Amino acid sequence: FDNEQGTHQTMGAEQRVTALTVSAPAEVLGAGDFVSVKVLSEHPEHPAWAVPMQVYFRRTASGWKTVGLFR
């Protein structure tokens, strides 16, 4: 995510996971000071979960910090 331009660049392949945590591809984590991830869920009893949420992270000295959630 380019914070100054407000633009996204797709990096790496889409990942489908069932675990509560997932590791980002190395090329994403080394790319800049901000990353964004689109998150959604598929559940037959909760169709609203399929609406994607964009999560933004900023690189800090101690790791990645969540700095934004948008639906």
Summary of the structure (lengths in Angstrom):
residues: 71
radius of gyration: 13.2
end to end distance: 16.5
largest distance: 40.8
contacts: 121
relative contact order: 0.19
helix: 11%
strand: 34%
